[in-house]
Amino acid sequence: MVDCTDEATIKSKAIEDIGYGCKVKLSDKTSFRSETGESLVLDEIKEEATVRVLLMHSKNITHSKDSRVVEAKEVIVLDE
C-alpha cells in the first residue's frame, strides 16, 4: 500500500484532509531499483521506505477505491 493522496485529490473533489492509499500489485515484470539506478530485490526494501511507483499502464486515480488498485512496472526507492 502506498500513499496516492496527491493524485486522488487532483482529479476529484475529494476532501484534501483525507489520505488515500493505493494497493500496488507486483508481478514478475516489476523491477526494483535505488534512486541511483542500483538494481534491488523486494526483500532489500524496508517496509516504511519512501518509493516512487511507475505504473504498468496509465490509470485515472481518484477517491474511488476501485481506481486505487494499480500494477507496478518499476519501484524506485528514494534516498531520504
N, CA, C and O atoms as CSV, one atom per row, in Angstrom:
chain,resi,resn,atom,element,x,y,z
A,1,MET,N,N,0.853,-1.164,0.000
A,1,MET,CA,C,0.000,0.000,0.000
A,1,MET,C,C,0.905,1.235,0.000
A,1,MET,O,O,1.834,1.336,0.801
A,2,VAL,N,N,0.624,2.158,-0.898
A,2,VAL,CA,C,1.380,3.415,-0.960
A,2,VAL,C,C,0.410,4.590,-0.913
A,2,VAL,O,O,-0.754,4.469,-1.293
A,3,ASP,N,N,0.906,5.718,-0.445
A,3,ASP,CA,C,0.106,6.939,-0.378
A,3,ASP,C,C,-0.062,7.512,-1.781
A,3,ASP,O,O,0.922,7.784,-2.469
A,4,CYS,N,N,-1.295,7.692,-2.197
A,4,CYS,CA,C,-1.553,8.311,-3.503
A,4,CYS,C,C,-2.546,9.463,-3.352
A,4,CYS,O,O,-3.321,9.754,-4.263
A,5,THR,N,N,-2.509,10.108,-2.190
A,5,THR,CA,C,-3.429,11.199,-1.880
A,5,THR,C,C,-3.344,12.325,-2.892
A,5,THR,O,O,-4.373,12.807,-3.365
A,6,ASP,N,N,-2.138,12.754,-3.234
A,6,ASP,CA,C,-1.985,13.874,-4.172
A,6,ASP,C,C,-2.677,13.581,-5.493
A,6,ASP,O,O,-3.401,14.428,-6.016
A,7,GLU,N,N,-2.462,12.402,-6.032
A,7,GLU,CA,C,-3.066,12.039,-7.321
A,7,GLU,C,C,-4.581,11.911,-7.201
A,7,GLU,O,O,-5.308,12.338,-8.098
A,8,ALA,N,N,-5.064,11.333,-6.114
A,8,ALA,CA,C,-6.505,11.125,-5.936
A,8,ALA,C,C,-7.256,12.443,-5.777
A,8,ALA,O,O,-8.383,12.570,-6.255
A,9,THR,N,N,-6.653,13.420,-5.115
A,9,THR,CA,C,-7.359,14.681,-4.872
A,9,THR,C,C,-7.227,15.664,-6.023
A,9,THR,O,O,-8.048,16.575,-6.131
A,10,ILE,N,N,-6.231,15.517,-6.885
A,10,ILE,CA,C,-6.065,16.411,-8.038
A,10,ILE,C,C,-7.238,16.258,-9.000
A,10,ILE,O,O,-7.745,17.253,-9.517
A,11,LYS,N,N,-7.666,15.045,-9.241
A,11,LYS,CA,C,-8.656,14.770,-10.281
A,11,LYS,C,C,-10.082,14.638,-9.755
A,11,LYS,O,O,-10.995,14.309,-10.513
A,12,SER,N,N,-10.275,14.891,-8.475
A,12,SER,CA,C,-11.620,14.763,-7.927
A,12,SER,C,C,-11.879,15.901,-6.960
A,12,SER,O,O,-11.006,16.727,-6.695
A,13,LYS,N,N,-13.058,15.928,-6.455
A,13,LYS,CA,C,-13.409,16.942,-5.465
A,13,LYS,C,C,-13.318,16.342,-4.074
A,13,LYS,O,O,-14.097,16.691,-3.187
A,14,ALA,N,N,-12.373,15.446,-3.886
A,14,ALA,CA,C,-12.200,14.780,-2.602
A,14,ALA,C,C,-11.718,15.775,-1.555
A,14,ALA,O,O,-11.094,16.787,-1.875
A,15,ILE,N,N,-12.014,15.473,-0.324
A,15,ILE,CA,C,-11.580,16.319,0.781
A,15,ILE,C,C,-10.079,16.154,0.955
A,15,ILE,O,O,-9.584,15.036,1.091
A,16,GLU,N,N,-9.357,17.265,0.950
A,16,GLU,CA,C,-7.892,17.199,0.984
A,16,GLU,C,C,-7.333,16.680,2.299
A,16,GLU,O,O,-6.191,16.222,2.333
A,17,ASP,N,N,-8.104,16.738,3.391
A,17,ASP,CA,C,-7.617,16.275,4.685
A,17,ASP,C,C,-7.671,14.755,4.825
A,17,ASP,O,O,-7.191,14.203,5.815
A,18,ILE,N,N,-8.246,14.090,3.851
A,18,ILE,CA,C,-8.344,12.633,3.890
A,18,ILE,C,C,-7.196,12.041,3.082
A,18,ILE,O,O,-6.921,12.479,1.965
A,19,GLY,N,N,-6.527,11.043,3.655
A,19,GLY,CA,C,-5.447,10.371,2.935
A,19,GLY,C,C,-5.992,9.199,2.136
A,19,GLY,O,O,-6.919,8.517,2.572
A,20,TYR,N,N,-5.418,8.971,0.977
A,20,TYR,CA,C,-5.841,7.870,0.114
A,20,TYR,C,C,-4.647,6.969,-0.170
A,20,TYR,O,O,-3.567,7.443,-0.525
A,21,GLY,N,N,-4.852,5.673,-0.011
A,21,GLY,CA,C,-3.803,4.714,-0.305
A,21,GLY,C,C,-4.114,3.948,-1.575
A,21,GLY,O,O,-5.275,3.697,-1.897
A,22,CYS,N,N,-3.065,3.582,-2.289
A,22,CYS,CA,C,-3.213,2.754,-3.482
A,22,CYS,C,C,-2.630,1.376,-3.191
A,22,CYS,O,O,-1.533,1.254,-2.645
A,23,LYS,N,N,-3.368,0.359,-3.560
A,23,LYS,CA,C,-2.863,-1.007,-3.467
A,23,LYS,C,C,-2.044,-1.255,-4.724
A,23,LYS,O,O,-2.549,-1.133,-5.840
A,24,VAL,N,N,-0.781,-1.601,-4.534
A,24,VAL,CA,C,0.131,-1.788,-5.662
A,24,VAL,C,C,0.366,-3.280,-5.873
A,24,VAL,O,O,0.878,-3.971,-4.992
A,25,LYS,N,N,-0.014,-3.762,-7.049
A,25,LYS,CA,C,0.225,-5.160,-7.404
A,25,LYS,C,C,1.614,-5.282,-8.020
A,25,LYS,O,O,2.003,-4.484,-8.873
A,26,LEU,N,N,2.350,-6.292,-7.575
A,26,LEU,CA,C,3.675,-6.584,-8.123
A,26,LEU,C,C,3.584,-7.858,-8.948
A,26,LEU,O,O,2.790,-8.748,-8.644
A,27,SER,N,N,4.398,-7.940,-9.990
A,27,SER,CA,C,4.427,-9.145,-10.824
A,27,SER,C,C,5.877,-9.503,-11.117
A,27,SER,O,O,6.797,-8.817,-10.673
A,28,ASP,N,N,6.071,-10.570,-11.860
A,28,ASP,CA,C,7.437,-10.946,-12.238
A,28,ASP,C,C,8.033,-9.945,-13.224
A,28,ASP,O,O,9.232,-9.990,-13.499
A,29,LYS,N,N,7.213,-9.045,-13.758
A,29,LYS,CA,C,7.697,-8.000,-14.664
A,29,LYS,C,C,8.085,-6.719,-13.921
A,29,LYS,O,O,8.677,-5.817,-14.514
A,30,THR,N,N,7.757,-6.632,-12.626
A,30,THR,CA,C,8.082,-5.448,-11.835
A,30,THR,C,C,9.571,-5.430,-11.516
A,30,THR,O,O,10.120,-6.423,-11.036
A,31,SER,N,N,10.229,-4.296,-11.782
A,31,SER,CA,C,11.647,-4.158,-11.439
A,31,SER,C,C,11.779,-3.231,-10.232
A,31,SER,O,O,10.911,-2.399,-9.969
A,32,PHE,N,N,12.877,-3.394,-9.510
A,32,PHE,CA,C,13.147,-2.620,-8.306
A,32,PHE,C,C,14.538,-2.026,-8.422
A,32,PHE,O,O,15.480,-2.705,-8.833
A,33,ARG,N,N,14.665,-0.744,-8.057
A,33,ARG,CA,C,15.987,-0.116,-8.094
A,33,ARG,C,C,16.050,1.030,-7.101
A,33,ARG,O,O,15.034,1.538,-6.627
A,34,SER,N,N,17.291,1.418,-6.803
A,34,SER,CA,C,17.503,2.590,-5.962
A,34,SER,C,C,17.414,3.834,-6.836
A,34,SER,O,O,17.372,3.745,-8.063
A,35,GLU,N,N,17.387,4.975,-6.197
A,35,GLU,CA,C,17.323,6.244,-6.923
A,35,GLU,C,C,18.561,6.457,-7.792
A,35,GLU,O,O,18.509,7.179,-8.788
A,36,THR,N,N,19.670,5.827,-7.413
A,36,THR,CA,C,20.912,5.955,-8.178
A,36,THR,C,C,21.018,4.929,-9.307
A,36,THR,O,O,21.994,4.930,-10.058
A,37,GLY,N,N,20.007,4.047,-9.430
A,37,GLY,CA,C,19.990,3.089,-10.528
A,37,GLY,C,C,20.429,1.688,-10.165
A,37,GLY,O,O,20.407,0.801,-11.018
A,38,GLU,N,N,20.833,1.461,-8.907
A,38,GLU,CA,C,21.275,0.138,-8.476
A,38,GLU,C,C,20.082,-0.823,-8.416
A,38,GLU,O,O,19.064,-0.505,-7.801
A,39,SER,N,N,20.201,-1.980,-9.041
A,39,SER,CA,C,19.129,-2.982,-9.006
A,39,SER,C,C,18.942,-3.505,-7.591
A,39,SER,O,O,19.910,-3.712,-6.859
A,40,LEU,N,N,17.697,-3.716,-7.216
A,40,LEU,CA,C,17.360,-4.239,-5.896
A,40,LEU,C,C,16.406,-5.412,-6.061
A,40,LEU,O,O,15.809,-5.600,-7.122
A,41,VAL,N,N,16.269,-6.196,-5.000
A,41,VAL,CA,C,15.223,-7.212,-4.933
A,41,VAL,C,C,14.253,-6.778,-3.839
A,41,VAL,O,O,14.617,-6.005,-2.953
A,42,LEU,N,N,13.038,-7.268,-3.898
A,42,LEU,CA,C,11.986,-6.835,-2.985
A,42,LEU,C,C,12.395,-6.960,-1.520
A,42,LEU,O,O,12.079,-6.082,-0.717
A,43,ASP,N,N,13.086,-8.028,-1.166
A,43,ASP,CA,C,13.484,-8.247,0.228
A,43,ASP,C,C,14.427,-7.172,0.762
A,43,ASP,O,O,14.560,-7.027,1.977
A,44,GLU,N,N,15.079,-6.421,-0.112
A,44,GLU,CA,C,16.004,-5.370,0.311
A,44,GLU,C,C,15.296,-4.050,0.632
A,44,GLU,O,O,15.922,-3.121,1.143
A,45,ILE,N,N,14.022,-3.964,0.340
A,45,ILE,CA,C,13.286,-2.717,0.538
A,45,ILE,C,C,12.577,-2.758,1.885
A,45,ILE,O,O,11.791,-3.667,2.152
A,46,LYS,N,N,12.857,-1.768,2.735
A,46,LYS,CA,C,12.240,-1.693,4.056
A,46,LYS,C,C,10.761,-1.342,3.921
A,46,LYS,O,O,10.361,-0.631,2.999
A,47,GLU,N,N,9.966,-1.847,4.844
A,47,GLU,CA,C,8.519,-1.648,4.797
A,47,GLU,C,C,8.124,-0.174,4.790
A,47,GLU,O,O,7.155,0.191,4.124
A,48,GLU,N,N,8.832,0.664,5.497
A,48,GLU,CA,C,8.490,2.086,5.589
A,48,GLU,C,C,9.287,2.952,4.608
A,48,GLU,O,O,9.333,4.172,4.767
A,49,ALA,N,N,9.905,2.350,3.615
A,49,ALA,CA,C,10.715,3.100,2.646
A,49,ALA,C,C,9.839,4.051,1.836
A,49,ALA,O,O,8.669,3.774,1.574
A,50,THR,N,N,10.430,5.169,1.449
A,50,THR,CA,C,9.761,6.100,0.548
A,50,THR,C,C,10.087,5.659,-0.871
A,50,THR,O,O,11.254,5.534,-1.241
A,51,VAL,N,N,9.046,5.426,-1.658
A,51,VAL,CA,C,9.243,4.906,-3.007
A,51,VAL,C,C,8.466,5.721,-4.032
A,51,VAL,O,O,7.495,6.403,-3.702
A,52,ARG,N,N,8.906,5.637,-5.266
A,52,ARG,CA,C,8.160,6.157,-6.416
A,52,ARG,C,C,7.751,4.923,-7.217
A,52,ARG,O,O,8.576,4.054,-7.497
A,53,VAL,N,N,6.491,4.854,-7.576
A,53,VAL,CA,C,5.983,3.707,-8.318
A,53,VAL,C,C,5.619,4.156,-9.727
A,53,VAL,O,O,4.784,5.041,-9.912
A,54,LEU,N,N,6.254,3.536,-10.717
A,54,LEU,CA,C,5.896,3.773,-12.113
A,54,LEU,C,C,4.914,2.679,-12.505
A,54,LEU,O,O,5.180,1.494,-12.304
A,55,LEU,N,N,3.790,3.077,-13.059
A,55,LEU,CA,C,2.723,2.126,-13.347
A,55,LEU,C,C,2.934,1.399,-14.667
A,55,LEU,O,O,3.527,1.931,-15.606
A,56,MET,N,N,2.434,0.172,-14.714
A,56,MET,CA,C,2.491,-0.636,-15.927
A,56,MET,C,C,1.641,0.008,-17.026
A,56,MET,O,O,2.009,-0.004,-18.200
A,57,HIS,N,N,0.497,0.572,-16.619
A,57,HIS,CA,C,-0.423,1.218,-17.558
A,57,HIS,C,C,-0.922,2.516,-16.939
A,57,HIS,O,O,-1.055,2.613,-15.719
A,58,SER,N,N,-1.193,3.496,-17.759
A,58,SER,CA,C,-1.757,4.753,-17.290
A,58,SER,C,C,-3.115,4.486,-16.645
A,58,SER,O,O,-3.893,3.666,-17.133
A,59,LYS,N,N,-3.391,5.189,-15.541
A,59,LYS,CA,C,-4.652,4.957,-14.842
A,59,LYS,C,C,-5.130,6.251,-14.214
A,59,LYS,O,O,-4.329,7.025,-13.689
A,60,ASN,N,N,-6.432,6.488,-14.266
A,60,ASN,CA,C,-7.035,7.650,-13.642
A,60,ASN,C,C,-7.299,7.308,-12.177
A,60,ASN,O,O,-8.234,6.566,-11.873
A,61,ILE,N,N,-6.485,7.843,-11.268
A,61,ILE,CA,C,-6.607,7.557,-9.842
A,61,ILE,C,C,-7.467,8.642,-9.205
A,61,ILE,O,O,-7.175,9.832,-9.323
A,62,THR,N,N,-8.537,8.213,-8.522
A,62,THR,CA,C,-9.449,9.142,-7.855
A,62,THR,C,C,-9.692,8.657,-6.427
A,62,THR,O,O,-8.989,7.775,-5.934
A,63,HIS,N,N,-10.692,9.242,-5.770
A,63,HIS,CA,C,-11.040,8.802,-4.423
A,63,HIS,C,C,-11.718,7.429,-4.424
A,63,HIS,O,O,-11.810,6.790,-3.376
A,64,SER,N,N,-12.189,6.973,-5.575
A,64,SER,CA,C,-12.846,5.669,-5.694
A,64,SER,C,C,-11.859,4.542,-5.373
A,64,SER,O,O,-10.757,4.499,-5.919
A,65,LYS,N,N,-12.260,3.645,-4.494
A,65,LYS,CA,C,-11.386,2.543,-4.078
A,65,LYS,C,C,-10.943,1.686,-5.267
A,65,LYS,O,O,-9.786,1.269,-5.331
A,66,ASP,N,N,-11.852,1.423,-6.203
A,66,ASP,CA,C,-11.514,0.597,-7.371
A,66,ASP,C,C,-10.429,1.230,-8.240
A,66,ASP,O,O,-9.628,0.521,-8.848
A,67,SER,N,N,-10.402,2.552,-8.299
A,67,SER,CA,C,-9.402,3.231,-9.132
A,67,SER,C,C,-8.024,3.206,-8.488
A,67,SER,O,O,-7.025,3.509,-9.140
A,68,ARG,N,N,-7.968,2.844,-7.208
A,68,ARG,CA,C,-6.706,2.899,-6.471
A,68,ARG,C,C,-6.029,1.539,-6.334
A,68,ARG,O,O,-5.263,1.314,-5.397
A,69,VAL,N,N,-6.310,0.640,-7.260
A,69,VAL,CA,C,-5.586,-0.632,-7.374
A,69,VAL,C,C,-4.783,-0.536,-8.663
A,69,VAL,O,O,-5.346,-0.435,-9.753
A,70,VAL,N,N,-3.456,-0.570,-8.527
A,70,VAL,CA,C,-2.579,-0.333,-9.672
A,70,VAL,C,C,-1.533,-1.439,-9.782
A,70,VAL,O,O,-1.269,-2.149,-8.812
A,71,GLU,N,N,-0.938,-1.583,-10.968
A,71,GLU,CA,C,0.128,-2.562,-11.187
A,71,GLU,C,C,1.432,-1.825,-11.435
A,71,GLU,O,O,1.499,-0.935,-12.283
A,72,ALA,N,N,2.469,-2.196,-10.692
A,72,ALA,CA,C,3.762,-1.519,-10.785
A,72,ALA,C,C,4.617,-2.085,-11.907
A,72,ALA,O,O,4.774,-3.299,-12.037
A,73,LYS,N,N,5.162,-1.190,-12.709
A,73,LYS,CA,C,6.169,-1.555,-13.704
A,73,LYS,C,C,7.542,-1.488,-13.049
A,73,LYS,O,O,8.397,-2.348,-13.260
A,74,GLU,N,N,7.731,-0.436,-12.243
A,74,GLU,CA,C,9.020,-0.229,-11.584
A,74,GLU,C,C,8.793,0.433,-10.231
A,74,GLU,O,O,7.947,1.317,-10.096
A,75,VAL,N,N,9.557,-0.003,-9.228
A,75,VAL,CA,C,9.540,0.602,-7.904
A,75,VAL,C,C,10.928,1.178,-7.662
A,75,VAL,O,O,11.931,0.466,-7.716
A,76,ILE,N,N,10.967,2.477,-7.395
A,76,ILE,CA,C,12.232,3.175,-7.166
A,76,ILE,C,C,12.279,3.602,-5.709
A,76,ILE,O,O,11.404,4.334,-5.246
A,77,VAL,N,N,13.300,3.146,-4.981
A,77,VAL,CA,C,13.469,3.526,-3.583
A,77,VAL,C,C,14.189,4.866,-3.546
A,77,VAL,O,O,15.293,5.006,-4.072
A,78,LEU,N,N,13.548,5.852,-2.918
A,78,LEU,CA,C,14.104,7.202,-2.864
A,78,LEU,C,C,15.024,7.359,-1.669
A,78,LEU,O,O,14.745,6.846,-0.585
A,79,ASP,N,N,16.118,8.068,-1.870
A,79,ASP,CA,C,17.032,8.383,-0.775
A,79,ASP,C,C,16.385,9.460,0.071
A,79,ASP,O,O,15.802,10.410,-0.452
A,80,GLU,N,N,16.488,9.308,1.373
A,80,GLU,CA,C,15.893,10.315,2.260
A,80,GLU,C,C,16.943,11.168,2.895
A,80,GLU,O,O,16.621,12.067,3.671
